[in-house]
Amino acid sequence: MKKLRVAIVGATGLVGQEFIRVLERRRFPMTSIQLCASDRSHGKKMRVRNEEIEVKETTADSFAGIDIALFSAGADISHQFSPIAARSGAVVVDNSAAFRMEPDVPLVVPEVNPEDIEKHRGIIANPNCSTIQMVVVLYPLHKVNPIKRITVATYQSVSGTGSAAIEELTTQSRLVLEEQETKPQVYPYQIAFNVLPEIDAFLENGYTKEEWKMVEETRKIMHAPDIAVSATCVRVPVVVGHSEAVQVEFTRPMSPEEARHILSEAPGVRLMDNPTGRLYPYPFMVAGQDDVYVGRIRKDASHPNGLVFWIVGDNLRKGAALNAVQIAEMLIPGD
């Protein structure tokens, strides 16, 4: 197996650090790794494979000789440097929203549409974290019984916003318990002991950008442009782990037992569904886990062709870094 030269852009961020952990744990074949970030992090040292690596400022020269570039530094940085990296000969796996809906850029979840990777022109987009965990669970069912409609409400952790949001939640929680005033900075309102139905900017249609990502990305990944999707995305005071309550209308009736059987054999899915024994997934349980967990599978009382699911995943792991590394693994040339 050929070993590759890897660059991580946004290496000091939460997802960037998770990139390093996932690459190490999966023993990704690397001859070298270059850590890139903003000028504020230039010179910082990070440990990779028991070696201290110096973080360098991301520039147009950062990608000379690089085979795989993993990006998680925001859409602006991706727009600026991803095309440069691709022209330098690297294949970019980009975790931002910069290229996801570009028609000539594959949007890939390896358990769902790995064949799309072959269509890349130097850039492959990593989907939104909430979209990833939903389609990993729904696609195996869709192949057996085509989905007509999805309604999803998400409960998204603060780590999806970044390290400053984790610090804000921690600080606010302490202040509330001490009966002191909180001063929100990352979010528009207090997040401690609260929920906020606002993730990203609001659009003219009343949805937020985060909600509309789930609509468009689901259709693109599953190659199902006619699926009706409606999403409500909510930020909750959880550090790591996104949860989703998902209602699905299928073409024909499907029993919970059939769905459980399919999902018990689906790649990347962990079935945890025994409500009478209080066995169901929750964020604290799945943090640090690779699989997407699903439980509370039941008939939708409002539709004869419907089922309801409770889906939980680590948004930093499968929702970001792991999915990107899985894509990179599929780019490794054979012997």
N, C-alpha and C positions, 0 to 999 in steps of 0.2 A: 504494500500500500504506500502510495506516494505521500510524503510529508509536505505540508504547505506552510507558507509564510502568511501569518495572520496579523491584521491590524484591528484594534478596537477603538472606535471613535465615541467619545463619551465614557471613557473607561472609569472615571471617578464617580459616576452616578450610580444609582441603585441598580439599574439594569446592566450597566457596564460592569459593575462588580459581580453581578450574577452571571454575566457572560464568562468571566474568568473561572468562577466556581464550576459552571457546567462544562466548560472545555476541559478542566482538570479532571473532573469526576468521570467524564465519558472518554477520557484519554484520547482526545482529538489529536490526530497526527500532525504535530507542528514542528517545523525546524526553527522557527522564531516567532516571537509575538511583539508587536509594537503597540504601545499604549498611548492614545492621543486624547486630548481634551482641550479646554479653553486655555488661554494664556494664564489664567488665575491658578491653574493646576500644574503649570510647567515646572518641572524639577521635582515634583512629588514622587516618592518611591512607593511602589506597590509590589507585593509578593506574588509571583506566579511560578508554580512548579519549584518551590523552594529557592527561588532566585529573586533578588531585588531588581525590579525593572523601573527605570525612570520614565515618568510621564512626560510627553512632549506636546507642545502646542500643535494643534491641527493646522497644517498648511497645504498648499498645492503640491509640495514635495514629499508629503507624508506617505505616499502610496507607491513610490518607486520600488519595484520588485515584490510587491504584495500580491498574494493569490486570492485571499478572502478578506474582505473588509466588513466588519460587523458594526453597524451604526446605531447608536441610541443617544443622540444629542439634540433632538428636536428637528422640526421640519425645516427651519431656516438653514441650519448647518447641513442637513441632508441635501437640500436644493443646491447649496453652494458647492459642496465637496463630492457628493456621490457621482456626478458625471465626470469629475476630474479623476476620481479613483477608477471608474470604469474605463476611461480612455487610457489610463496607465496600465491596464491589463488585469486589474482586480475584478472579481465578482463581488458586488455589494449586496449585502442582506440588510435592508434598512427597516428599523423598527418604528420609524415615524410615519405620519400620515401623508408625507410629501408625495409619494408616487402610487399609493394604493389603488386609486381609481384610474390611473393612466392605462389606456387600452393596450399598450404594448409592454406593460410591466406586469409580470405574473404576481399574483397575490396568493400566497401558498400556506396551506396547513398540510404537512406531509401525510397525515392520516386520511386526508380528504382528496386532495388534488395534486399529488406528487408529479404527475405527468406535465403539469404546467411549467415546472422548473425548466424543462428543455426549451421553452420558448423565450428564455431571457435574452436580453441584449446588453448584459452587464449589470443590471439592477434587478433584484428580486425584493418585493415588499413583504414585510412581516405584518399580519393583520392586527387589528385592535385586540386588546387582551380579552375583552368580554365576548367578542365575536369568535375568537379562537375556541374558547372552552365550550361555547354553545354548539358550534358546527361539529366539533369532535364527537359530541354525543348524538346530535340529530342526523348527521349524514348516514351512518349505518342503517338507521331506520328509514330514511328517505330512499335509499337504494331498494328497499323491500316494498315500501308503501309510500309513493311520492307525497311530499308535504305540500299542502295548498296554502296554509296560513300559519304564522308564528306571532304570538304576542308574548313579549318578555319584559319583566321588570328586574332591573339589576340592583344589587346592593354592593357597591364598589368601595374597596378599602382605600385609605389615604395614601398608601405607598404608590398607587397609580399616579399620584401627583408629584411625588419625589420626597427626598429626605427632609426638606423644609416642612412638608405637610405632616410627616411623622412627628417631628419636633413640636409643631403647633398643637397636635392632638395631645401629646404627652404633657406639654406645659398647661394647656387649657384644662385638662382633666385634673391636674393638681390644684389649679386655681379654683375650679368649681368646688372641689371637695373641701378647700380651705375657705369657701364662701367669699372669694375675692372676684373682682371684675376681670373678664377676659377681653382681649383686644385682637380680633381676627386680623390676620395679614394675608395668609395664603388663600383662605376662602372668604366669601363675602360675609358670612355669618359664623358664629361659633360652631365648631364641628364636634366638640366634646359633648357627649350625652345628647346628641342631636342627629338629625338626618337632613340632607340638603338635596332637593330634586333638581340639581343644576350641575352638569358636568360639561365643561366647554361652553362656548358661546351659544346663545339662542339664535335660531334661524327665523326667517319670515313665516315659515309654516308652523311655528310654535314648538317644533322639536329643537333639541340641542344638537350641536355637531356630533357629540358622542353617540346620541341616539340614531342619528342619520347614518353614521358610520356602520352601525350594526345592520341597518336596512340594506345599504348598498353593498357592503362587503360580504354579507351572507349570500346574496344573489350571485355575486361574482365568483366566490370560492366554490360554491356548490353548482355552478353553471345552471342556475335555475332562475332566470330573470322574471318569471311570472309568480314566484312565491310572494305572497303578501306578508309584509313584516311591519310590526309596530313595536317600538321600544320606549320604555321610560327608564332612564338611568339615574340612580340615586347614590350620593356619597354618604357613607356610614362611618361611624367611629370605630373602625377595625384597622389594624396596622397592615396585615397582609392577608390576601384572599378575597376574591370576588365571588359573590353568590348570585344566583339567578333563579327566579320563578318563571317557568316557561310553559305556556299553553300552546299546543300544536294541533292543528287540524290536518288529518291525513285524507288521502283520496278515498280510502275505505276504512271501516272500523278496524282497530287494532287493540288487542287486549293488553293489559299491563303485563301479563305473563309472557306474551310473545315479545314485547319490548324488552323485558328483562333478559330473556334468552338471547336476543340479538346483542344487547349491550354487554352481556357477560363475556362475549367473545370478541368485542370490538377493540381494536388497538388503541392504546392510550386512555382507555376508560376503565374506571374502577366502580363496580356496582356495589352500593351500600344501601340496601333497601329492606328494612324490617321495622316498620313503624311500631308494631306492637311490642317490640323489644327496645324501642327508642334508638334504633340503629339508623342513622342518616348522617350525611356529611355536614360539616360546618367549618368555617374558615380557620379556626385555631387548629383543627385537626389536619387540614390539608397543607398548611404552610410548610414549604420545604419539600413537598411531594411532586413528582413528575406528572402523575396521572391526573385526569379530570374525573372528579367523583360525581355520581348521580344517585339520587334516591327519591323518596316520596312519589314514586311512579303510580299514577292512579287515573281512572277514567275521568274525563272532563264532564262534569255534571251538566254543562251547558250545551254540549254538542255530541251527537252520536259517534262522530268520527274523531273525537278528540282525546288526547292524553295530556296530563300535567306532569311536569318534571321539576325537581330541585337540583340544580347543577352548581358545583363549587370547585374552584381551582385556584392555585397559587398564581396570581397575576404577574409576578416577577419571573416565575419559572416557566411553566407552559404558556402563560399569557404573553411572554416576551422572549427571555433569553433562551430557554430550551427550544422553543419552536424555531428560532433563528439558527441555532446550532444544528438542529436536525436538518434544516435546509442545507446548511454548509456541508454536513456529512454526505448529503446526496450529490454534492459537487466534487467529492474526492475522486480523482481518476483511479481506475483500476490498474492492476499490475500489467 
